[in-house]
């Protein structure tokens, strides 16, 4: 806010500062709480194997096969998101 009084209102810098100030209330939680993420990279990394194998999975055999694959992906990806070794996590459930 202080800088806006010192620069031309029509300059690109003033427009950038106004843009940031308007969005600051929505960005504030990310600045106050370090655990929140500003991007969706975690979700992108999680769906990457599914996306890369899309053509391979096209002919899973049936709708039931697709549902089974979704369950397996969930069982593997959930421990990864929680920083747990999926192999150990699955073995623990026996």
C-alpha positions in Angstrom: 0.0 0.0 0.0 2.9 2.3 0.8 4.4 1.9 -2.6 1.2 2.8 -4.5 1.4 6.4 -3.2 4.9 6.8 -4.6 4.4 5.4 -8.1 2.2 6.3 -11.1 -1.2 4.6 -10.8 -1.1 3.5 -14.4 2.3 1.9 -14.3 2.7 -1.9 -14.7 4.2 -2.1 -11.1 1.1 -0.3 -9.7 -1.2 -2.8 -11.6 0.8 -5.7 -10.2 0.6 -4.4 -6.6 -3.2 -3.8 -6.9 -3.5 -7.4 -8.3 -1.6 -8.8 -5.3 -3.5 -6.7 -2.8 -6.9 -7.8 -4.1 -5.9 -11.5 -3.9 -4.1 -11.2 -0.5 -7.1 -12.2 1.6 -7.4 -15.5 -0.2 -3.6 -16.0 -0.1 -3.3 -15.2 3.6 -4.1 -18.7 4.9 -1.2 -20.1 2.8 1.1 -17.6 4.3 -0.1 -18.1 7.9 -0.2 -21.9 7.8 2.9 -23.6 6.3 1.2 -27.0 5.9 -1.1 -25.7 3.1 0.1 -26.0 -0.4 -0.2 -23.3 -3.0 -0.3 -25.7 -6.0 -1.8 -29.0 -6.8 1.5 -30.8 -7.6 0.8 -33.5 -5.0 -2.5 -34.4 -6.8 -0.7 -34.2 -10.2 2.0 -36.6 -9.1 -0.6 -39.0 -7.6 -2.6 -39.3 -10.9 0.5 -39.5 -13.1 0.7 -43.3 -13.2 -2.9 -43.5 -14.1 -2.5 -40.9 -16.8 0.6 -42.4 -18.3 -1.0 -45.8 -18.4 -4.3 -44.6 -19.8 -3.9 -46.4 -23.2 -2.7 -49.6 -21.4 -5.7 -49.5 -19.1 -8.2 -48.9 -22.0 -8.9 -52.6 -22.3 -9.0 -53.7 -18.7 -11.5 -56.4 -19.6 -14.6 -55.1 -18.0 -16.1 -52.5 -15.7 -15.3 -54.7 -12.7 -11.6 -54.8 -13.8 -11.6 -51.0 -13.9 -13.1 -50.8 -10.4 -10.5 -53.4 -9.1 -7.7 -51.3 -10.6 -9.1 -48.2 -8.9 -9.1 -49.9 -5.6 -5.5 -51.1 -6.1 -4.4 -47.5 -7.0 -6.1 -46.2 -3.9 -4.4 -48.8 -1.7 -1.0 -47.9 -3.1 -1.3 -44.1 -3.3 -2.9 -43.5 0.1 0.2 -44.6 2.1 2.4 -42.7 -0.3 0.5 -39.5 0.4 1.0 -40.1 4.1 4.8 -40.8 3.7 4.4 -44.5 4.5 6.0 -47.3 2.5 3.0 -48.9 0.6 4.6 -52.4 0.9 4.9 -52.2 4.7 1.4 -50.7 5.0 -0.2 -53.5 3.0 1.7 -56.2 4.9 0.7 -54.6 8.2 -3.0 -55.2 7.4 -2.6 -59.0 7.3 
